[in-house]
Structures are given as C-alpha cells and as structure tokens.
Amino acid sequence: MQSAPCHAYKLRRIPETLTPLLKKLVISENGAVVFSGKSGRSQTIYDAVIIGSEKGLAAVSDKLRGHDGKAGELGLILHIALQKLKIKPVDKLLLGSHVFLPGSKTYIMGILNVTPDSFSDGGKFDRFENALAQAFEMFEDGADIIDIGGESTRPGSIQITAEEELKRVMPVIEALKKDNSFKLPLSIDTYKADVAEQAMAAGVEMLNDVWAFKEDPGLAGVAADYGVPVCLMHNRRDTEYEDLIPDIIEELEASINLAHRAGVEDRQIIIDPGIGFGKNYEQNLDVMLHLQDLCKLGYPLLLGTSRKSMIGKTLDLPAEERLEGTAATVAYGIAAGADIIRVHDVRQMKRVAVMTDAMTRR
C-alpha cells in the first residue's frame, strides 16, 4: 500500500503561547513539527516547520481556524497554502494574438529604454528613429517580446511625471503598432496607471510593473480591464529582511492578492524576483540560488539580470562589458526554471537560451 505524500511548510512569527497547541495538533495528525525561536520585545517568537500529509495538515488547519486570534490566522495561512496544491501551474499566456507556452521554451524579452538616464543604455534610444531601429534589430535577432520603458528605475534616478513618460513611449508604441512588418507583442514597463491605460489602448499586450501594484493603486484595475498578462516584480525601499526568501515570497504573494482583488486572473500573472531591486549584492546572489523556490508558486518566472550590478561587482566590469556574466546568469536561471529572460543583448542571449533549452527542456 502506497503511503500519502508528505508536505512541509514553514510557519513564521508564532508566539510562544501558541506553540503547545500547534505541536499537539500536528502530532495528533501523525505529523512532525520543529521550532526555532528568538526573543521578541515581550515574548519569544518562533518559526515552525511542520510536516504531514495533505489530509493531516488540512485537519490541523481546520482546528486552528476554530480558534480566535493568532491561532485562527495561522490556520487560515495554512489553509491557503494547502489550496495551492490544487492549482495547476500557468501553462499558457495570451498576449493579444500571440501565445506563449511556459515550460516549452525560453522566451526572450528585449529591453527598449527610451530614456536619457537608464543605467546601461541611457540616451542611446531616446530619439524616436533610434528607438524604432533598435526594436526592429531585436525583432530580427530573435526577441519574442519588446519591453518599452520611459522612466529609468536605476538607483538614484529621478522620477518623472506620467505626462513626460507618455511623451517618450507613445510615439514608439504607435509607430510599431502601425507597421505591419513588425510582428512582436509589446510590453509597457511602467508603474503608473495613466501610462499603462494609454499604452494598452494603443494595443500594448503586456504590463511590466517594477512595484508589483504597490505604487499606484489604480494600476491593477487597468490591467484587469484590458485582460493583459502582468509581470509583478519584487521590490522594496530597503534591504532589511528578516528571512530573505520567505520575505520575498510573502511580499510577492501580497502583490498577487492585490491583482486578484482587482480582477486580474491567475492565468495572467508572471512573477519576477527583482534582481537588483531592494537587495544588496549578497542578497541578489542568494535569490539566484533560490529561483526554484519562487517557481513553486506556480506562475511563469521572468528573470532580469542583464548587465546588472551583481555581475559588475562580481567581475569588476562596467555595464558595457558584462555580456559573459549576463550569459552565465541567463543559463543558470533557465536551468532553475525561468520562462522569460529580459535582456539587452538579444542575439547573444537568444543563442544562450536555445542551447540551455536543448539541455534542460528534454
């Protein structure tokens, strides 16, 4: 007789008063629990790893939810986690008439910054003619989608108004959409609802938000109205994590909940670990090491490491000399489960992706 598979979950920030009840319930369902604690202001706060069958942990969740306060809240968290076992991973993304099939191949997102101050290519493509030429070059080099951004998000960059951002991106978007020889879908890289609204009205098929719906409350509703796929990137304004990977997962899940409440469907969500955003050098490397944990959330993973400072600091090289370092992160990311890679050097990274796919997607 085959035994039921076991599942393990880490529960965080459990007050000391709740640990006896949790231990009793888990053991009563033939599970196991291990606690680790640290002193808080008034009492010791514990993290717990619980192990058990889906049926047993569901019973624990039900019993906890019968209590008030923190016990009930913990039961609800466990219930939500268990429900995710029933969710099928997203296996199709519809970008207008374009169909992406996560898992089948690695998709290449070409970066088109129509800005004067982006960290790597600022000023190269802020002229209309240069931007169009770059879009067509990336198309010819094998890109699957072009991500157009009108505001630099590099550290220390100056925030601009929606009006200024629209002046930069809309002429390029409208020109590409009117040109029948340009066959790629477009993504708008913005965290502003007004910019996204006009871009999508012009036919843009995807939204890439570096603040994951936490900066502009109206953005999630715009995305839901147009029914486009959305990339939610992890970001924050400090690097003070309690527990890096669980914190990132928790904060991404908060953004996913914002998307759901606005009417964005699960099948439209892509996640991005946010390499280079709200993380220091060591934290960026740790996130790369744990990409598979993020893939377990069940959403397609977009990875943007191209020419990032993590590579520059490792190799002691300026942005324009980080091609090989980018290639290493791309190959590693694909092997760890990334579905979309966001890159400057489309032709070279396309080759890296095709070769890595040949080895990993058999």
C-alpha positions as CSV (number, residue, x, y, z in Angstrom):
1,M,0.0,0.0,0.0
2,Q,1.4,3.4,-1.1
3,S,1.6,6.0,1.7
4,A,0.3,9.5,1.2
5,P,2.9,12.0,0.1
6,C,4.2,14.4,2.8
7,H,4.3,18.1,2.6
8,A,6.5,20.6,4.6
9,Y,5.6,24.2,5.4
10,K,7.4,26.9,7.3
11,L,5.2,28.9,9.5
12,R,6.6,32.2,10.7
13,R,6.3,34.6,13.7
14,I,4.4,32.2,16.0
15,P,4.0,33.5,19.6
16,E,5.3,31.2,22.3
17,T,1.8,30.8,23.8
18,L,0.7,29.1,20.5
19,T,3.4,26.5,20.2
20,P,1.9,23.9,22.5
21,L,-1.4,23.9,20.6
22,L,0.3,23.7,17.2
23,K,2.6,20.8,18.4
24,K,-0.4,18.9,19.8
25,L,-2.5,19.3,16.6
26,V,0.3,18.3,14.2
27,I,1.3,15.3,16.2
28,S,-2.3,14.2,16.6
29,E,-2.5,14.0,12.8
30,N,0.7,11.9,12.6
31,G,2.8,14.8,11.5
32,A,6.0,16.3,12.9
33,V,7.0,19.9,13.9
34,V,10.3,21.6,14.6
35,F,10.5,25.0,16.3
36,S,13.2,27.6,16.2
37,G,12.9,30.8,18.2
38,K,14.3,34.2,19.0
39,S,13.4,36.7,21.7
40,G,11.0,39.5,20.9
41,R,10.1,42.5,22.9
42,S,7.6,40.8,25.2
43,Q,8.0,37.0,24.4
44,T,9.9,34.5,22.3
45,I,8.7,34.4,18.7
46,Y,9.0,31.1,16.9
47,D,9.2,29.8,13.4
48,A,8.0,26.3,12.8
49,V,8.5,23.7,10.1
50,I,5.5,21.3,10.0
51,I,5.5,18.1,8.1
52,G,2.5,15.9,7.3
53,S,0.1,14.5,4.7
54,E,-2.2,16.9,2.9
55,K,-5.2,15.4,4.7
56,G,-3.5,15.7,8.1
57,L,-2.4,19.2,7.6
58,A,-5.8,20.2,6.4
59,A,-7.2,18.8,9.7
60,V,-4.7,20.9,11.6
61,S,-5.7,24.0,9.6
62,D,-9.4,23.3,10.3
63,K,-8.8,23.0,14.0
64,L,-6.7,26.1,14.2
65,R,-9.4,28.1,12.3
66,G,-11.8,27.2,15.0
67,H,-9.8,29.4,17.4
68,D,-9.8,33.2,17.6
69,G,-6.8,35.5,17.2
70,K,-3.4,34.3,16.1
71,A,-4.3,30.6,16.0
72,G,-7.2,31.3,13.6
73,E,-5.0,33.4,11.5
74,L,-2.3,30.7,11.4
75,G,-5.0,28.2,10.4
76,L,-6.1,30.4,7.5
77,I,-2.5,30.8,6.3
78,L,-2.0,27.0,6.3
79,H,-5.4,26.6,4.5
80,I,-4.4,29.0,1.7
81,A,-1.0,27.2,1.3
82,L,-2.7,23.8,1.1
83,Q,-5.2,25.2,-1.5
84,K,-2.2,26.0,-3.8
85,L,-1.6,22.2,-4.1
86,K,-4.7,22.1,-6.2
87,I,-3.7,25.0,-8.5
88,K,-2.3,23.9,-11.9
89,P,0.8,25.9,-13.0
90,V,0.1,28.5,-15.6
91,D,0.8,26.8,-19.0
92,K,-0.4,29.4,-21.4
93,L,-0.1,33.2,-21.7
94,L,-2.1,35.1,-24.2
95,L,-0.5,38.4,-25.4
96,G,-3.1,39.6,-27.9
97,S,-3.0,37.1,-30.7
98,H,0.4,35.8,-29.5
99,V,0.5,32.6,-27.5
100,F,3.4,31.9,-25.0
101,L,3.6,28.4,-23.6
102,P,5.7,28.5,-20.4
103,G,7.8,25.4,-20.0
104,S,8.1,24.7,-23.7
105,K,10.9,27.1,-24.4
106,T,12.6,30.2,-23.0
107,Y,11.1,33.5,-24.3
108,I,13.3,36.5,-24.9
109,M,12.1,39.9,-23.8
110,G,14.2,42.6,-25.4
111,I,14.7,45.8,-23.4
112,L,14.0,49.1,-25.1
113,N,14.7,52.1,-22.8
114,V,13.5,55.3,-24.4
115,T,15.2,57.2,-21.6
116,P,18.2,59.5,-21.3
117,D,19.4,58.0,-18.0
118,S,19.0,54.2,-17.8
119,F,21.9,52.5,-16.1
120,S,23.2,50.7,-19.2
121,D,21.9,52.3,-22.4
122,G,20.5,55.6,-21.3
123,G,20.5,58.1,-24.1
124,K,21.1,55.5,-26.9
125,F,17.5,55.1,-27.9
126,D,15.7,58.2,-26.5
127,R,15.5,59.5,-30.1
128,F,12.5,58.2,-32.0
129,E,14.4,56.9,-35.0
130,N,17.0,55.2,-32.8
131,A,14.3,53.5,-30.8
132,L,12.5,52.2,-33.8
133,A,15.7,50.9,-35.3
134,Q,16.5,49.1,-32.1
135,A,13.1,47.5,-31.8
136,F,13.5,46.1,-35.4
137,E,17.0,44.9,-34.7
138,M,15.8,43.0,-31.6
139,F,13.0,41.5,-33.7
140,E,15.5,40.3,-36.3
141,D,17.8,39.0,-33.6
142,G,15.1,36.7,-32.2
143,A,13.2,38.5,-29.5
144,D,9.7,37.3,-28.6
145,I,8.5,40.5,-27.0
146,I,9.8,44.1,-26.6
147,D,9.6,45.8,-23.2
148,I,9.3,49.6,-23.7
149,G,10.2,51.8,-20.7
150,G,10.1,55.6,-20.5
151,E,11.4,56.1,-16.9
152,S,14.7,54.8,-15.5
153,T,14.4,52.8,-12.4
154,R,18.1,52.6,-11.6
155,P,19.1,53.6,-8.1
156,G,19.2,57.4,-7.8
157,S,17.2,58.0,-10.9
158,I,14.8,61.0,-11.0
159,Q,11.1,60.2,-11.0
160,I,9.2,61.8,-13.9
161,T,5.5,62.6,-14.4
162,A,3.1,60.4,-16.3
163,E,2.9,63.1,-19.0
164,E,6.7,63.1,-19.6
165,E,6.7,59.3,-19.7
166,L,3.9,59.2,-22.2
167,K,5.8,61.7,-24.4
168,R,8.7,59.3,-24.5
169,V,6.9,55.9,-25.1
170,M,3.7,56.6,-27.0
171,P,5.3,57.7,-30.4
172,V,7.3,54.5,-30.4
173,I,4.4,52.3,-29.4
174,E,2.1,53.9,-32.0
175,A,4.7,53.6,-34.8
176,L,5.4,49.9,-34.1
177,K,1.7,49.1,-33.9
178,K,1.0,50.7,-37.2
179,D,3.9,48.9,-39.0
180,N,2.6,45.6,-40.4
181,S,6.1,44.3,-40.8
182,F,6.7,44.4,-37.0
183,K,5.3,41.1,-35.7
184,L,6.2,41.1,-32.0
185,P,3.9,41.9,-29.0
186,L,4.8,44.8,-26.8
187,S,5.1,45.2,-23.1
188,I,4.9,48.6,-21.2
189,D,7.4,48.9,-18.4
190,T,5.6,51.3,-16.0
191,Y,4.2,51.5,-12.5
192,K,1.7,54.4,-13.4
193,A,-1.9,53.6,-14.2
194,D,-2.2,56.6,-16.7
195,V,0.7,55.4,-18.7
196,A,-0.5,51.8,-18.8
197,E,-4.0,52.9,-19.8
198,Q,-2.9,54.8,-22.9
199,A,-0.3,52.2,-23.9
200,M,-2.8,49.4,-23.7
201,A,-5.4,51.4,-25.5
202,A,-2.8,51.7,-28.3
203,G,-2.5,47.9,-28.4
204,V,0.3,47.0,-25.9
205,E,-0.2,43.4,-24.9
206,M,1.6,43.1,-21.5
207,L,2.3,45.2,-18.4
208,N,5.7,45.0,-16.5
209,D,5.4,46.7,-13.1
210,V,8.6,47.1,-11.0
211,W,6.5,47.9,-8.0
212,A,4.0,45.0,-8.4
213,F,0.8,47.0,-7.9
214,K,2.1,48.6,-4.7
215,E,2.9,52.1,-6.0
216,D,-0.2,53.1,-7.9
217,P,-3.5,51.7,-6.5
218,G,-5.2,52.1,-9.9
219,L,-2.8,50.1,-12.0
220,A,-4.1,46.6,-11.1
221,G,-7.6,47.7,-12.3
222,V,-6.3,48.9,-15.6
223,A,-4.5,45.6,-16.2
224,A,-7.7,43.7,-15.3
225,D,-9.8,45.9,-17.6
226,Y,-7.6,45.2,-20.6
227,G,-7.0,41.5,-19.7
228,V,-3.3,41.6,-20.4
229,P,-0.6,39.5,-18.7
230,V,1.1,41.3,-15.9
231,C,4.6,40.8,-14.5
232,L,4.8,41.5,-10.8
233,M,8.4,42.3,-9.8
234,H,9.5,42.0,-6.2
235,N,10.8,45.4,-5.0
236,R,11.1,47.3,-1.7
237,R,12.8,50.5,-0.5
238,D,15.2,48.8,2.0
239,T,17.3,45.7,2.2
240,E,16.5,44.8,5.8
241,Y,15.0,41.3,5.6
242,E,14.1,39.0,8.5
243,D,14.4,35.9,6.3
244,L,15.2,36.7,2.7
245,I,13.5,34.1,0.5
246,P,10.4,33.7,2.7
247,D,10.1,37.5,2.9
248,I,10.3,37.8,-0.9
249,I,7.7,35.1,-1.3
250,E,5.4,36.8,1.2
251,E,5.7,40.2,-0.4
252,L,5.1,38.7,-3.9
253,E,2.0,36.9,-2.6
254,A,0.8,40.3,-1.3
255,S,1.0,41.7,-4.8
256,I,-0.7,38.6,-6.2
257,N,-3.5,39.2,-3.8
258,L,-3.8,42.9,-5.0
259,A,-4.0,41.5,-8.5
260,H,-6.7,39.1,-7.6
261,R,-8.8,41.7,-5.8
262,A,-8.7,43.9,-8.9
263,G,-9.9,41.1,-11.1
264,V,-6.6,40.0,-12.7
265,E,-6.8,36.3,-13.3
266,D,-4.1,33.8,-12.2
267,R,-3.5,32.8,-15.8
268,Q,-2.4,36.4,-16.5
269,I,0.2,36.6,-13.7
270,I,4.0,36.4,-14.2
271,I,6.4,36.9,-11.3
272,D,9.9,38.5,-11.2
273,P,12.3,38.1,-8.3
274,G,13.6,41.6,-8.8
275,I,17.3,41.1,-9.1
276,G,19.0,44.5,-8.4
277,F,15.9,46.0,-6.7
278,G,15.7,46.2,-2.9
279,K,18.6,43.8,-2.5
280,N,22.3,44.1,-1.8
281,Y,25.0,42.1,-3.6
282,E,24.9,39.1,-1.4
283,Q,21.1,39.0,-1.4
284,N,20.9,39.1,-5.2
285,L,23.2,36.1,-5.3
286,D,21.1,34.3,-2.7
287,V,17.9,35.0,-4.7
288,M,19.6,33.4,-7.8
289,L,20.4,30.4,-5.7
290,H,16.7,30.0,-4.7
291,L,14.9,30.7,-8.0
292,Q,13.4,27.2,-7.9
293,D,11.6,28.2,-4.6
294,L,9.9,31.0,-6.5
295,C,8.9,28.8,-9.4
296,K,7.0,26.6,-6.9
297,L,4.5,29.5,-6.6
298,G,3.1,28.2,-9.9
299,Y,3.5,31.3,-12.0
300,P,5.8,31.8,-15.0
301,L,9.0,33.4,-13.9
302,L,10.6,36.4,-15.6
303,L,14.3,36.9,-14.9
304,G,16.0,40.3,-15.5
305,T,19.8,40.1,-14.7
306,S,21.1,41.7,-17.9
307,R,24.2,43.8,-17.2
308,K,23.1,44.3,-13.5
309,S,25.4,45.5,-10.8
310,M,25.5,42.0,-9.3
311,I,27.5,41.0,-12.4
312,G,29.6,44.1,-12.4
313,K,30.6,43.7,-8.8
314,T,31.5,40.0,-9.3
315,L,33.6,40.6,-12.4
316,D,34.7,44.2,-11.6
317,L,33.4,45.3,-15.1
318,P,31.4,48.3,-16.4
319,A,27.9,47.7,-17.8
320,E,29.0,47.5,-21.4
321,E,31.4,44.6,-20.6
322,R,29.0,42.3,-18.8
323,L,27.9,40.1,-21.7
324,E,29.6,36.9,-20.4
325,G,28.4,37.5,-16.9
326,T,24.8,38.0,-18.2
327,A,25.1,34.8,-20.2
328,A,26.0,32.9,-17.0
329,T,23.0,34.2,-15.1
330,V,20.7,33.5,-18.0
331,A,21.8,29.9,-18.4
332,Y,21.6,29.3,-14.7
333,G,18.2,31.0,-14.5
334,I,16.8,28.9,-17.3
335,A,18.1,25.7,-15.7
336,A,16.4,26.8,-12.4
337,G,13.0,27.3,-14.1
338,A,12.9,30.8,-15.6
339,D,10.4,31.1,-18.5
340,I,11.2,34.6,-19.8
341,I,14.5,36.4,-19.8
342,R,14.7,40.2,-20.0
343,V,17.9,41.2,-21.8
344,H,19.7,44.0,-23.7
345,D,21.8,41.7,-25.9
346,V,19.0,39.8,-27.7
347,R,21.1,38.0,-30.4
348,Q,23.7,36.6,-28.0
349,M,21.2,35.7,-25.2
350,K,18.9,34.0,-27.7
351,R,21.7,31.6,-28.5
352,V,22.4,31.0,-24.8
353,A,18.7,30.3,-24.3
354,V,18.4,27.9,-27.2
355,M,21.5,25.9,-26.1
356,T,20.3,25.8,-22.5
357,D,16.8,24.8,-23.6
358,A,18.3,21.9,-25.6
359,M,19.9,20.6,-22.4
360,T,17.2,21.3,-19.8
361,R,13.8,21.1,-21.6
362,R,14.1,17.5,-22.8
